[in-house]
Each structure stands twice: as structure tokens, then as C-alpha cells.
């Protein structure tokens, strides 16, 4: 099941900040509660100015993520071992 719609007008016919906001508008009110912080990664559709503005306008704080942090991404340890082995 796919709840996001691809944007057929983009080069790669992929997801955009607009399709992400559409999902946020439908899903966040059902599950977000006062006092929570919303967490998302640094995917371009998550970090778009329009998305940050959407969260700001409705008063939901975002957890700031560094662009790259090995400790929070366990698969990076595996990639390092594989690269070392090869």
C-alpha cells in the first residue's frame, strides 16, 4: 500500500515536498500529541522549506538531524566492514 502519490510532472516521476505535505495533512493530526517532537530524516522532501514552514505554521517542533551521523545509522557499520573486506 502506498499512501504517497508520485508527481508525474517531475523528471524521475518521484515524490515531492507537495506529496509529502499532503500525507502529513492527512496523517499527523491522527497521531501527533502536544509535547511530542516530530522526527524525520534528511531526505530532500523532508528538508524542503515548504515542509519546514508547514510544521512551523501548525506548531509542531522538528528534531534537528545532522546531515550524516554514523552512530544513528547502523547499516553504515556494515558497509564499512564490507568495504574493508573487499
N, CA, C and O atoms as a Maestro MAE file, in Angstrom:
{
 s_m_m2io_version
 :::
 2.0.0
}

f_m_ct {
 s_m_title
 :::
 protein
 m_atom[344] {
  # First column is atom index #
  i_m_mmod_type
  r_m_x_coord
  r_m_y_coord
  r_m_z_coord
  i_m_residue_number
  s_m_chain_name
  s_m_pdb_residue_name
  s_m_pdb_atom_name
  i_m_atomic_number
  :::
  1 25 0.841 -1.179 0.000 1 A "UNK " " N  " 7
  2 3 0.000 0.000 0.000 1 A "UNK " " CA " 6
  3 2 0.884 1.239 0.000 1 A "UNK " " C  " 6
  4 15 1.824 1.331 0.789 1 A "UNK " " O  " 8
  5 25 0.599 2.162 -0.850 2 A "UNK " " N  " 7
  6 3 1.388 3.380 -0.973 2 A "UNK " " CA " 6
  7 2 0.474 4.566 -0.694 2 A "UNK " " C  " 6
  8 15 -0.504 4.778 -1.411 2 A "UNK " " O  " 8
  9 25 0.785 5.341 0.341 3 A "UNK " " N  " 7
  10 3 -0.090 6.462 0.668 3 A "UNK " " CA " 6
  11 2 0.365 7.774 0.043 3 A "UNK " " C  " 6
  12 15 -0.364 8.765 0.073 3 A "UNK " " O  " 8
  13 25 1.576 7.781 -0.527 4 A "UNK " " N  " 7
  14 3 2.054 8.988 -1.202 4 A "UNK " " CA " 6
  15 2 1.883 8.840 -2.704 4 A "UNK " " C  " 6
  16 15 2.071 7.761 -3.266 4 A "UNK " " O  " 8
  17 25 1.531 9.924 -3.326 5 A "UNK " " N  " 7
  18 3 1.363 9.932 -4.775 5 A "UNK " " CA " 6
  19 2 2.634 10.460 -5.438 5 A "UNK " " C  " 6
  20 15 3.192 11.470 -5.010 5 A "UNK " " O  " 8
  21 25 3.078 9.782 -6.468 6 A "UNK " " N  " 7
  22 3 4.231 10.265 -7.229 6 A "UNK " " CA " 6
  23 2 3.796 11.467 -8.068 6 A "UNK " " C  " 6
  24 15 2.652 11.556 -8.512 6 A "UNK " " O  " 8
  25 25 4.731 12.381 -8.269 7 A "UNK " " N  " 7
  26 3 4.464 13.551 -9.091 7 A "UNK " " CA " 6
  27 2 4.914 13.238 -10.512 7 A "UNK " " C  " 6
  28 15 6.111 13.215 -10.800 7 A "UNK " " O  " 8
  29 25 3.975 13.002 -11.377 8 A "UNK " " N  " 7
  30 3 4.269 12.617 -12.762 8 A "UNK " " CA " 6
  31 2 4.916 13.742 -13.564 8 A "UNK " " C  " 6
  32 15 5.431 13.497 -14.655 8 A "UNK " " O  " 8
  33 25 4.900 14.953 -13.052 9 A "UNK " " N  " 7
  34 3 5.480 16.080 -13.795 9 A "UNK " " CA " 6
  35 2 6.974 16.242 -13.525 9 A "UNK " " C  " 6
  36 15 7.634 17.026 -14.207 9 A "UNK " " O  " 8
  37 25 7.521 15.519 -12.546 10 A "UNK " " N  " 7
  38 3 8.951 15.634 -12.260 10 A "UNK " " CA " 6
  39 2 9.746 14.730 -13.187 10 A "UNK " " C  " 6
  40 15 9.205 13.800 -13.785 10 A "UNK " " O  " 8
  41 25 11.040 15.018 -13.297 11 A "UNK " " N  " 7
  42 3 11.915 14.253 -14.174 11 A "UNK " " CA " 6
  43 2 11.866 12.762 -13.897 11 A "UNK " " C  " 6
  44 15 11.712 11.951 -14.810 11 A "UNK " " O  " 8
  45 25 11.999 12.411 -12.620 12 A "UNK " " N  " 7
  46 3 12.058 10.999 -12.240 12 A "UNK " " CA " 6
  47 2 10.707 10.440 -11.815 12 A "UNK " " C  " 6
  48 15 10.608 9.309 -11.341 12 A "UNK " " O  " 8
  49 25 9.666 11.253 -11.994 13 A "UNK " " N  " 7
  50 3 8.318 10.848 -11.574 13 A "UNK " " CA " 6
  51 2 8.342 10.327 -10.136 13 A "UNK " " C  " 6
  52 15 7.846 9.244 -9.828 13 A "UNK " " O  " 8
  53 25 8.940 11.145 -9.274 14 A "UNK " " N  " 7
  54 3 9.131 10.720 -7.888 14 A "UNK " " CA " 6
  55 2 8.263 11.533 -6.937 14 A "UNK " " C  " 6
  56 15 7.375 12.277 -7.352 14 A "UNK " " O  " 8
  57 25 8.543 11.371 -5.669 15 A "UNK " " N  " 7
  58 3 7.802 12.080 -4.634 15 A "UNK " " CA " 6
  59 2 8.364 13.488 -4.481 15 A "UNK " " C  " 6
  60 15 9.547 13.731 -4.724 15 A "UNK " " O  " 8
  61 25 7.502 14.401 -4.077 16 A "UNK " " N  " 7
  62 3 7.917 15.784 -3.894 16 A "UNK " " CA " 6
  63 2 7.482 16.267 -2.520 16 A "UNK " " C  " 6
  64 15 6.737 15.591 -1.811 16 A "UNK " " O  " 8
  65 25 7.964 17.452 -2.160 17 A "UNK " " N  " 7
  66 3 7.545 18.035 -0.874 17 A "UNK " " CA " 6
  67 2 6.032 18.195 -0.838 17 A "UNK " " C  " 6
  68 15 5.422 18.074 0.224 17 A "UNK " " O  " 8
  69 25 5.421 18.465 -1.990 18 A "UNK " " N  " 7
  70 3 3.966 18.658 -2.034 18 A "UNK " " CA " 6
  71 2 3.228 17.357 -1.704 18 A "UNK " " C  " 6
  72 15 2.241 17.373 -0.969 18 A "UNK " " O  " 8
  73 25 3.703 16.234 -2.244 19 A "UNK " " N  " 7
  74 3 3.053 14.953 -1.934 19 A "UNK " " CA " 6
  75 2 3.294 14.570 -0.478 19 A "UNK " " C  " 6
  76 15 2.443 13.936 0.146 19 A "UNK " " O  " 8
  77 25 4.445 14.951 0.064 20 A "UNK " " N  " 7
  78 3 4.748 14.682 1.467 20 A "UNK " " CA " 6
  79 2 3.825 15.493 2.380 20 A "UNK " " C  " 6
  80 15 3.285 14.965 3.353 20 A "UNK " " O  " 8
  81 25 3.650 16.770 2.063 21 A "UNK " " N  " 7
  82 3 2.757 17.615 2.867 21 A "UNK " " CA " 6
  83 2 1.324 17.085 2.820 21 A "UNK " " C  " 6
  84 15 0.610 17.136 3.821 21 A "UNK " " O  " 8
  85 25 0.908 16.582 1.676 22 A "UNK " " N  " 7
  86 3 -0.443 16.021 1.568 22 A "UNK " " CA " 6
  87 2 -0.617 14.873 2.563 22 A "UNK " " C  " 6
  88 15 -1.649 14.778 3.227 22 A "UNK " " O  " 8
  89 25 0.383 14.005 2.667 23 A "UNK " " N  " 7
  90 3 0.312 12.892 3.616 23 A "UNK " " CA " 6
  91 2 0.347 13.419 5.051 23 A "UNK " " C  " 6
  92 15 -0.396 12.946 5.911 23 A "UNK " " O  " 8
  93 25 1.211 14.399 5.301 24 A "UNK " " N  " 7
  94 3 1.289 14.978 6.649 24 A "UNK " " CA " 6
  95 2 -0.067 15.537 7.072 24 A "UNK " " C  " 6
  96 15 -0.517 15.307 8.194 24 A "UNK " " O  " 8
  97 25 -0.714 16.267 6.172 25 A "UNK " " N  " 7
  98 3 -2.011 16.879 6.496 25 A "UNK " " CA " 6
  99 2 -3.060 15.824 6.830 25 A "UNK " " C  " 6
  100 15 -3.946 16.064 7.650 25 A "UNK " " O  " 8
  101 25 -2.962 14.664 6.198 26 A "UNK " " N  " 7
  102 3 -3.934 13.598 6.441 26 A "UNK " " CA " 6
  103 2 -3.599 12.770 7.682 26 A "UNK " " C  " 6
  104 15 -4.502 12.361 8.410 26 A "UNK " " O  " 8
  105 25 -2.325 12.521 7.927 27 A "UNK " " N  " 7
  106 3 -1.933 11.560 8.949 27 A "UNK " " CA " 6
  107 2 -1.488 12.161 10.287 27 A "UNK " " C  " 6
  108 15 -1.780 11.589 11.338 27 A "UNK " " O  " 8
  109 25 -0.796 13.287 10.270 28 A "UNK " " N  " 7
  110 3 -0.252 13.837 11.513 28 A "UNK " " CA " 6
  111 2 -1.336 14.178 12.538 28 A "UNK " " C  " 6
  112 15 -1.155 13.866 13.715 28 A "UNK " " O  " 8
  113 25 -2.441 14.797 12.155 29 A "UNK " " N  " 7
  114 3 -3.464 15.108 13.167 29 A "UNK " " CA " 6
  115 2 -3.989 13.878 13.913 29 A "UNK " " C  " 6
  116 15 -4.442 13.996 15.051 29 A "UNK " " O  " 8
  117 25 -3.933 12.711 13.291 30 A "UNK " " N  " 7
  118 3 -4.416 11.486 13.936 30 A "UNK " " CA " 6
  119 2 -3.491 10.996 15.039 30 A "UNK " " C  " 6
  120 15 -3.947 10.369 15.995 30 A "UNK " " O  " 8
  121 25 -2.181 11.277 14.918 31 A "UNK " " N  " 7
  122 3 -1.244 10.634 15.837 31 A "UNK " " CA " 6
  123 2 -0.370 11.582 16.646 31 A "UNK " " C  " 6
  124 15 0.170 11.180 17.676 31 A "UNK " " O  " 8
  125 25 -0.218 12.817 16.216 32 A "UNK " " N  " 7
  126 3 0.658 13.732 16.947 32 A "UNK " " CA " 6
  127 2 -0.063 14.283 18.166 32 A "UNK " " C  " 6
  128 15 -1.246 14.618 18.106 32 A "UNK " " O  " 8
  129 25 0.677 14.372 19.290 33 A "UNK " " N  " 7
  130 3 0.118 14.908 20.523 33 A "UNK " " CA " 6
  131 2 1.019 16.017 21.040 33 A "UNK " " C  " 6
  132 15 2.229 16.005 20.815 33 A "UNK " " O  " 8
  133 25 0.430 16.959 21.723 34 A "UNK " " N  " 7
  134 3 1.159 18.073 22.310 34 A "UNK " " CA " 6
  135 2 2.317 17.542 23.153 34 A "UNK " " C  " 6
  136 15 2.151 16.599 23.926 34 A "UNK " " O  " 8
  137 25 3.473 18.147 23.000 35 A "UNK " " N  " 7
  138 3 4.650 17.737 23.746 35 A "UNK " " CA " 6
  139 2 5.570 16.805 22.969 35 A "UNK " " C  " 6
  140 15 6.705 16.569 23.384 35 A "UNK " " O  " 8
  141 25 5.097 16.275 21.854 36 A "UNK " " N  " 7
  142 3 5.932 15.401 21.046 36 A "UNK " " CA " 6
  143 2 6.780 16.220 20.083 36 A "UNK " " C  " 6
  144 15 6.449 17.358 19.752 36 A "UNK " " O  " 8
  145 25 7.867 15.625 19.646 37 A "UNK " " N  " 7
  146 3 8.740 16.223 18.631 37 A "UNK " " CA " 6
  147 2 8.698 15.302 17.423 37 A "UNK " " C  " 6
  148 15 8.856 14.089 17.557 37 A "UNK " " O  " 8
  149 25 8.486 15.872 16.247 38 A "UNK " " N  " 7
  150 3 8.390 15.073 15.026 38 A "UNK " " CA " 6
  151 2 9.799 14.777 14.518 38 A "UNK " " C  " 6
  152 15 10.648 15.667 14.460 38 A "UNK " " O  " 8
  153 25 10.036 13.526 14.154 39 A "UNK " " N  " 7
  154 3 11.346 13.110 13.690 39 A "UNK " " CA " 6
  155 2 11.250 12.621 12.252 39 A "UNK " " C  " 6
  156 15 10.393 11.804 11.916 39 A "UNK " " O  " 8
  157 25 12.134 13.127 11.417 40 A "UNK " " N  " 7
  158 3 12.230 12.676 10.030 40 A "UNK " " CA " 6
  159 2 13.696 12.756 9.633 40 A "UNK " " C  " 6
  160 15 14.478 13.446 10.286 40 A "UNK " " O  " 8
  161 25 14.073 12.064 8.577 41 A "UNK " " N  " 7
  162 3 15.474 12.093 8.175 41 A "UNK " " CA " 6
  163 2 15.746 13.297 7.267 41 A "UNK " " C  " 6
  164 15 14.902 14.184 7.137 41 A "UNK " " O  " 8
  165 25 16.896 13.321 6.656 42 A "UNK " " N  " 7
  166 3 17.289 14.460 5.827 42 A "UNK " " CA " 6
  167 2 17.000 14.264 4.344 42 A "UNK " " C  " 6
  168 15 17.693 14.828 3.497 42 A "UNK " " O  " 8
  169 25 15.996 13.478 4.028 43 A "UNK " " N  " 7
  170 3 15.597 13.333 2.625 43 A "UNK " " CA " 6
  171 2 15.195 14.714 2.104 43 A "UNK " " C  " 6
  172 15 14.603 15.501 2.843 43 A "UNK " " O  " 8
  173 25 15.506 15.014 0.855 44 A "UNK " " N  " 7
  174 3 15.188 16.334 0.319 44 A "UNK " " CA " 6
  175 2 13.726 16.758 0.488 44 A "UNK " " C  " 6
  176 15 13.457 17.933 0.734 44 A "UNK " " O  " 8
  177 25 12.782 15.828 0.361 45 A "UNK " " N  " 7
  178 3 11.377 16.228 0.532 45 A "UNK " " CA " 6
  179 2 11.071 16.553 1.984 45 A "UNK " " C  " 6
  180 15 10.117 17.280 2.259 45 A "UNK " " O  " 8
  181 25 11.858 16.033 2.921 46 A "UNK " " N  " 7
  182 3 11.655 16.333 4.340 46 A "UNK " " CA " 6
  183 2 12.263 17.677 4.727 46 A "UNK " " C  " 6
  184 15 11.764 18.348 5.631 46 A "UNK " " O  " 8
  185 25 13.323 18.066 4.058 47 A "UNK " " N  " 7
  186 3 14.035 19.287 4.430 47 A "UNK " " CA " 6
  187 2 13.661 20.494 3.573 47 A "UNK " " C  " 6
  188 15 14.230 21.573 3.736 47 A "UNK " " O  " 8
  189 25 12.721 20.315 2.677 48 A "UNK " " N  " 7
  190 3 12.282 21.432 1.826 48 A "UNK " " CA " 6
  191 2 11.726 22.562 2.696 48 A "UNK " " C  " 6
  192 15 11.091 22.317 3.722 48 A "UNK " " O  " 8
  193 25 11.971 23.775 2.279 49 A "UNK " " N  " 7
  194 3 11.488 24.934 3.023 49 A "UNK " " CA " 6
  195 2 9.993 24.921 3.255 49 A "UNK " " C  " 6
  196 15 9.521 25.326 4.317 49 A "UNK " " O  " 8
  197 25 9.250 24.459 2.269 50 A "UNK " " N  " 7
  198 3 7.792 24.397 2.390 50 A "UNK " " CA " 6
  199 2 7.363 23.435 3.498 50 A "UNK " " C  " 6
  200 15 6.384 23.686 4.202 50 A "UNK " " O  " 8
  201 25 8.094 22.342 3.647 51 A "UNK " " N  " 7
  202 3 7.773 21.352 4.681 51 A "UNK " " CA " 6
  203 2 8.101 21.923 6.057 51 A "UNK " " C  " 6
  204 15 7.304 21.810 6.988 51 A "UNK " " O  " 8
  205 25 9.284 22.541 6.181 52 A "UNK " " N  " 7
  206 3 9.649 23.164 7.459 52 A "UNK " " CA " 6
  207 2 8.635 24.240 7.843 52 A "UNK " " C  " 6
  208 15 8.256 24.364 9.008 52 A "UNK " " O  " 8
  209 25 8.205 25.008 6.858 53 A "UNK " " N  " 7
  210 3 7.211 26.064 7.092 53 A "UNK " " CA " 6
  211 2 5.870 25.463 7.524 53 A "UNK " " C  " 6
  212 15 5.192 26.022 8.385 53 A "UNK " " O  " 8
  213 25 5.487 24.337 6.936 54 A "UNK " " N  " 7
  214 3 4.236 23.675 7.300 54 A "UNK " " CA " 6
  215 2 4.261 23.292 8.775 54 A "UNK " " C  " 6
  216 15 3.305 23.554 9.504 54 A "UNK " " O  " 8
  217 25 5.352 22.674 9.210 55 A "UNK " " N  " 7
  218 3 5.471 22.287 10.616 55 A "UNK " " CA " 6
  219 2 5.465 23.509 11.527 55 A "UNK " " C  " 6
  220 15 4.832 23.495 12.583 55 A "UNK " " O  " 8
  221 25 6.159 24.551 11.127 56 A "UNK " " N  " 7
  222 3 6.210 25.782 11.916 56 A "UNK " " CA " 6
  223 2 4.816 26.405 12.040 56 A "UNK " " C  " 6
  224 15 4.427 26.846 13.122 56 A "UNK " " O  " 8
  225 25 4.077 26.442 10.953 57 A "UNK " " N  " 7
  226 3 2.736 27.046 10.954 57 A "UNK " " CA " 6
  227 2 1.753 26.316 11.862 57 A "UNK " " C  " 6
  228 15 0.868 26.943 12.444 57 A "UNK " " O  " 8
  229 25 1.897 25.002 11.987 58 A "UNK " " N  " 7
  230 3 0.968 24.290 12.851 58 A "UNK " " CA " 6
  231 2 1.546 24.021 14.241 58 A "UNK " " C  " 6
  232 15 0.896 23.405 15.086 58 A "UNK " " O  " 8
  233 25 2.773 24.490 14.466 59 A "UNK " " N  " 7
  234 3 3.352 24.428 15.809 59 A "UNK " " CA " 6
  235 2 3.902 23.089 16.238 59 A "UNK " " C  " 6
  236 15 3.921 22.779 17.430 59 A "UNK " " O  " 8
  237 25 4.347 22.295 15.294 60 A "UNK " " N  " 7
  238 3 4.957 21.013 15.647 60 A "UNK " " CA " 6
  239 2 6.475 21.160 15.547 60 A "UNK " " C  " 6
  240 15 7.006 21.479 14.483 60 A "UNK " " O  " 8
  241 25 7.173 20.925 16.669 61 A "UNK " " N  " 7
  242 3 8.637 21.035 16.636 61 A "UNK " " CA " 6
  243 2 9.267 19.844 15.913 61 A "UNK " " C  " 6
  244 15 8.771 18.720 15.989 61 A "UNK " " O  " 8
  245 25 10.363 20.114 15.217 62 A "UNK " " N  " 7
  246 3 11.097 19.073 14.499 62 A "UNK " " CA " 6
  247 2 12.398 18.762 15.214 62 A "UNK " " C  " 6
  248 15 13.047 19.660 15.752 62 A "UNK " " O  " 8
  249 25 12.779 17.498 15.222 63 A "UNK " " N  " 7
  250 3 14.072 17.102 15.742 63 A "UNK " " CA " 6
  251 2 15.096 17.398 14.659 63 A "UNK " " C  " 6
  252 15 14.968 16.915 13.534 63 A "UNK " " O  " 8
  253 25 16.099 18.180 14.985 64 A "UNK " " N  " 7
  254 3 17.143 18.508 14.017 64 A "UNK " " CA " 6
  255 2 18.122 17.340 13.909 64 A "UNK " " C  " 6
  256 15 18.630 16.845 14.916 64 A "UNK " " O  " 8
  257 25 18.376 16.911 12.682 65 A "UNK " " N  " 7
  258 3 19.316 15.827 12.433 65 A "UNK " " CA " 6
  259 2 20.545 16.369 11.733 65 A "UNK " " C  " 6
  260 15 20.434 17.206 10.838 65 A "UNK " " O  " 8
  261 25 21.716 15.899 12.133 66 A "UNK " " N  " 7
  262 3 22.916 16.272 11.376 66 A "UNK " " CA " 6
  263 2 22.851 15.614 10.003 66 A "UNK " " C  " 6
  264 15 22.203 14.578 9.849 66 A "UNK " " O  " 8
  265 25 23.511 16.194 9.002 67 A "UNK " " N  " 7
  266 3 23.433 15.636 7.651 67 A "UNK " " CA " 6
  267 2 23.931 14.190 7.569 67 A "UNK " " C  " 6
  268 15 23.431 13.405 6.764 67 A "UNK " " O  " 8
  269 25 24.900 13.846 8.390 68 A "UNK " " N  " 7
  270 3 25.428 12.483 8.350 68 A "UNK " " CA " 6
  271 2 25.927 12.151 9.748 68 A "UNK " " C  " 6
  272 15 26.803 12.835 10.277 68 A "UNK " " O  " 8
  273 25 25.384 11.123 10.335 69 A "UNK " " N  " 7
  274 3 25.812 10.717 11.666 69 A "UNK " " CA " 6
  275 2 25.849 9.204 11.702 69 A "UNK " " C  " 6
  276 15 24.809 8.546 11.757 69 A "UNK " " O  " 8
  277 25 27.042 8.660 11.671 70 A "UNK " " N  " 7
  278 3 27.252 7.229 11.610 70 A "UNK " " CA " 6
  279 2 26.548 6.492 12.746 70 A "UNK " " C  " 6
  280 15 25.958 5.435 12.520 70 A "UNK " " O  " 8
  281 25 26.602 7.031 13.955 71 A "UNK " " N  " 7
  282 3 26.051 6.343 15.123 71 A "UNK " " CA " 6
  283 2 24.551 6.082 15.015 71 A "UNK " " C  " 6
  284 15 24.061 5.110 15.589 71 A "UNK " " O  " 8
  285 25 23.823 6.910 14.306 72 A "UNK " " N  " 7
  286 3 22.384 6.751 14.209 72 A "UNK " " CA " 6
  287 2 21.951 5.884 13.031 72 A "UNK " " C  " 6
  288 15 20.760 5.646 12.833 72 A "UNK " " O  " 8
  289 25 22.906 5.422 12.266 73 A "UNK " " N  " 7
  290 3 22.580 4.622 11.101 73 A "UNK " " CA " 6
  291 2 23.384 3.320 11.146 73 A "UNK " " C  " 6
  292 15 24.480 3.262 10.588 73 A "UNK " " O  " 8
  293 25 22.866 2.277 11.795 74 A "UNK " " N  " 7
  294 3 23.624 1.035 11.993 74 A "UNK " " CA " 6
  295 2 24.122 0.381 10.708 74 A "UNK " " C  " 6
  296 15 25.153 -0.291 10.730 74 A "UNK " " O  " 8
  297 25 23.427 0.556 9.601 75 A "UNK " " N  " 7
  298 3 23.855 -0.088 8.361 75 A "UNK " " CA " 6
  299 2 25.216 0.440 7.913 75 A "UNK " " C  " 6
  300 15 25.946 -0.253 7.205 75 A "UNK " " O  " 8
  301 25 25.562 1.661 8.322 76 A "UNK " " N  " 7
  302 3 26.854 2.232 7.936 76 A "UNK " " CA " 6
  303 2 28.012 1.414 8.496 76 A "UNK " " C  " 6
  304 15 29.063 1.316 7.863 76 A "UNK " " O  " 8
  305 25 27.831 0.832 9.669 77 A "UNK " " N  " 7
  306 3 28.868 -0.031 10.230 77 A "UNK " " CA " 6
  307 2 29.085 -1.248 9.339 77 A "UNK " " C  " 6
  308 15 30.221 -1.655 9.098 77 A "UNK " " O  " 8
  309 25 28.002 -1.819 8.857 78 A "UNK " " N  " 7
  310 3 28.096 -2.976 7.977 78 A "UNK " " CA " 6
  311 2 28.771 -2.594 6.661 78 A "UNK " " C  " 6
  312 15 29.632 -3.326 6.172 78 A "UNK " " O  " 8
  313 25 28.387 -1.455 6.086 79 A "UNK " " N  " 7
  314 3 29.013 -1.018 4.830 79 A "UNK " " CA " 6
  315 2 30.516 -0.836 5.031 79 A "UNK " " C  " 6
  316 15 31.307 -1.185 4.155 79 A "UNK " " O  " 8
  317 25 30.909 -0.293 6.176 80 A "UNK " " N  " 7
  318 3 32.333 -0.098 6.460 80 A "UNK " " CA " 6
  319 2 33.050 -1.460 6.486 80 A "UNK " " C  " 6
  320 15 34.126 -1.606 5.908 80 A "UNK " " O  " 8
  321 25 32.458 -2.438 7.148 81 A "UNK " " N  " 7
  322 3 33.077 -3.781 7.204 81 A "UNK " " CA " 6
  323 2 33.183 -4.406 5.813 81 A "UNK " " C  " 6
  324 15 34.199 -5.011 5.470 81 A "UNK " " O  " 8
  325 25 32.133 -4.254 5.025 82 A "UNK " " N  " 7
  326 3 32.153 -4.823 3.663 82 A "UNK " " CA " 6
  327 2 33.225 -4.144 2.811 82 A "UNK " " C  " 6
  328 15 33.964 -4.815 2.090 82 A "UNK " " O  " 8
  329 25 33.311 -2.817 2.894 83 A "UNK " " N  " 7
  330 3 34.319 -2.078 2.118 83 A "UNK " " CA " 6
  331 2 35.726 -2.476 2.552 83 A "UNK " " C  " 6
  332 15 36.618 -2.620 1.715 83 A "UNK " " O  " 8
  333 25 35.925 -2.653 3.844 84 A "UNK " " N  " 7
  334 3 37.232 -3.061 4.357 84 A "UNK " " CA " 6
  335 2 37.575 -4.469 3.859 84 A "UNK " " C  " 6
  336 15 38.712 -4.731 3.468 84 A "UNK " " O  " 8
  337 25 36.606 -5.355 3.875 85 A "UNK " " N  " 7
  338 3 36.816 -6.723 3.452 85 A "UNK " " CA " 6
  339 2 37.145 -6.794 1.969 85 A "UNK " " C  " 6
  340 15 38.005 -7.573 1.558 85 A "UNK " " O  " 8
  341 25 36.464 -5.985 1.166 86 A "UNK " " N  " 7
  342 3 36.680 -6.001 -0.291 86 A "UNK " " CA " 6
  343 2 38.022 -5.380 -0.593 86 A "UNK " " C  " 6
  344 15 38.411 -5.288 -1.757 86 A "UNK " " O  " 8
  :::
 }
 m_bond[343] {
  # First column is bond index #
  i_m_from
  i_m_to
  i_m_order
  :::
  1 1 2 1
  2 2 3 1
  3 3 4 2
  4 3 5 1
  5 5 6 1
  6 6 7 1
  7 7 8 2
  8 7 9 1
  9 9 10 1
  10 10 11 1
  11 11 12 2
  12 11 13 1
  13 13 14 1
  14 14 15 1
  15 15 16 2
  16 15 17 1
  17 17 18 1
  18 18 19 1
  19 19 20 2
  20 19 21 1
  21 21 22 1
  22 22 23 1
  23 23 24 2
  24 23 25 1
  25 25 26 1
  26 26 27 1
  27 27 28 2
  28 27 29 1
  29 29 30 1
  30 30 31 1
  31 31 32 2
  32 31 33 1
  33 33 34 1
  34 34 35 1
  35 35 36 2
  36 35 37 1
  37 37 38 1
  38 38 39 1
  39 39 40 2
  40 39 41 1
  41 41 42 1
  42 42 43 1
  43 43 44 2
  44 43 45 1
  45 45 46 1
  46 46 47 1
  47 47 48 2
  48 47 49 1
  49 49 50 1
  50 50 51 1
  51 51 52 2
  52 51 53 1
  53 53 54 1
  54 54 55 1
  55 55 56 2
  56 55 57 1
  57 57 58 1
  58 58 59 1
  59 59 60 2
  60 59 61 1
  61 61 62 1
  62 62 63 1
  63 63 64 2
  64 63 65 1
  65 65 66 1
  66 66 67 1
  67 67 68 2
  68 67 69 1
  69 69 70 1
  70 70 71 1
  71 71 72 2
  72 71 73 1
  73 73 74 1
  74 74 75 1
  75 75 76 2
  76 75 77 1
  77 77 78 1
  78 78 79 1
  79 79 80 2
  80 79 81 1
  81 81 82 1
  82 82 83 1
  83 83 84 2
  84 83 85 1
  85 85 86 1
  86 86 87 1
  87 87 88 2
  88 87 89 1
  89 89 90 1
  90 90 91 1
  91 91 92 2
  92 91 93 1
  93 93 94 1
  94 94 95 1
  95 95 96 2
  96 95 97 1
  97 97 98 1
  98 98 99 1
  99 99 100 2
  100 99 101 1
  101 101 102 1
  102 102 103 1
  103 103 104 2
  104 103 105 1
  105 105 106 1
  106 106 107 1
  107 107 108 2
  108 107 109 1
  109 109 110 1
  110 110 111 1
  111 111 112 2
  112 111 113 1
  113 113 114 1
  114 114 115 1
  115 115 116 2
  116 115 117 1
  117 117 118 1
  118 118 119 1
  119 119 120 2
  120 119 121 1
  121 121 122 1
  122 122 123 1
  123 123 124 2
  124 123 125 1
  125 125 126 1
  126 126 127 1
  127 127 128 2
  128 127 129 1
  129 129 130 1
  130 130 131 1
  131 131 132 2
  132 131 133 1
  133 133 134 1
  134 134 135 1
  135 135 136 2
  136 135 137 1
  137 137 138 1
  138 138 139 1
  139 139 140 2
  140 139 141 1
  141 141 142 1
  142 142 143 1
  143 143 144 2
  144 143 145 1
  145 145 146 1
  146 146 147 1
  147 147 148 2
  148 147 149 1
  149 149 150 1
  150 150 151 1
  151 151 152 2
  152 151 153 1
  153 153 154 1
  154 154 155 1
  155 155 156 2
  156 155 157 1
  157 157 158 1
  158 158 159 1
  159 159 160 2
  160 159 161 1
  161 161 162 1
  162 162 163 1
  163 163 164 2
  164 163 165 1
  165 165 166 1
  166 166 167 1
  167 167 168 2
  168 167 169 1
  169 169 170 1
  170 170 171 1
  171 171 172 2
  172 171 173 1
  173 173 174 1
  174 174 175 1
  175 175 176 2
  176 175 177 1
  177 177 178 1
  178 178 179 1
  179 179 180 2
  180 179 181 1
  181 181 182 1
  182 182 183 1
  183 183 184 2
  184 183 185 1
  185 185 186 1
  186 186 187 1
  187 187 188 2
  188 187 189 1
  189 189 190 1
  190 190 191 1
  191 191 192 2
  192 191 193 1
  193 193 194 1
  194 194 195 1
  195 195 196 2
  196 195 197 1
  197 197 198 1
  198 198 199 1
  199 199 200 2
  200 199 201 1
  201 201 202 1
  202 202 203 1
  203 203 204 2
  204 203 205 1
  205 205 206 1
  206 206 207 1
  207 207 208 2
  208 207 209 1
  209 209 210 1
  210 210 211 1
  211 211 212 2
  212 211 213 1
  213 213 214 1
  214 214 215 1
  215 215 216 2
  216 215 217 1
  217 217 218 1
  218 218 219 1
  219 219 220 2
  220 219 221 1
  221 221 222 1
  222 222 223 1
  223 223 224 2
  224 223 225 1
  225 225 226 1
  226 226 227 1
  227 227 228 2
  228 227 229 1
  229 229 230 1
  230 230 231 1
  231 231 232 2
  232 231 233 1
  233 233 234 1
  234 234 235 1
  235 235 236 2
  236 235 237 1
  237 237 238 1
  238 238 239 1
  239 239 240 2
  240 239 241 1
  241 241 242 1
  242 242 243 1
  243 243 244 2
  244 243 245 1
  245 245 246 1
  246 246 247 1
  247 247 248 2
  248 247 249 1
  249 249 250 1
  250 250 251 1
  251 251 252 2
  252 251 253 1
  253 253 254 1
  254 254 255 1
  255 255 256 2
  256 255 257 1
  257 257 258 1
  258 258 259 1
  259 259 260 2
  260 259 261 1
  261 261 262 1
  262 262 263 1
  263 263 264 2
  264 263 265 1
  265 265 266 1
  266 266 267 1
  267 267 268 2
  268 267 269 1
  269 269 270 1
  270 270 271 1
  271 271 272 2
  272 271 273 1
  273 273 274 1
  274 274 275 1
  275 275 276 2
  276 275 277 1
  277 277 278 1
  278 278 279 1
  279 279 280 2
  280 279 281 1
  281 281 282 1
  282 282 283 1
  283 283 284 2
  284 283 285 1
  285 285 286 1
  286 286 287 1
  287 287 288 2
  288 287 289 1
  289 289 290 1
  290 290 291 1
  291 291 292 2
  292 291 293 1
  293 293 294 1
  294 294 295 1
  295 295 296 2
  296 295 297 1
  297 297 298 1
  298 298 299 1
  299 299 300 2
  300 299 301 1
  301 301 302 1
  302 302 303 1
  303 303 304 2
  304 303 305 1
  305 305 306 1
  306 306 307 1
  307 307 308 2
  308 307 309 1
  309 309 310 1
  310 310 311 1
  311 311 312 2
  312 311 313 1
  313 313 314 1
  314 314 315 1
  315 315 316 2
  316 315 317 1
  317 317 318 1
  318 318 319 1
  319 319 320 2
  320 319 321 1
  321 321 322 1
  322 322 323 1
  323 323 324 2
  324 323 325 1
  325 325 326 1
  326 326 327 1
  327 327 328 2
  328 327 329 1
  329 329 330 1
  330 330 331 1
  331 331 332 2
  332 331 333 1
  333 333 334 1
  334 334 335 1
  335 335 336 2
  336 335 337 1
  337 337 338 1
  338 338 339 1
  339 339 340 2
  340 339 341 1
  341 341 342 1
  342 342 343 1
  343 343 344 2
  :::
 }
}
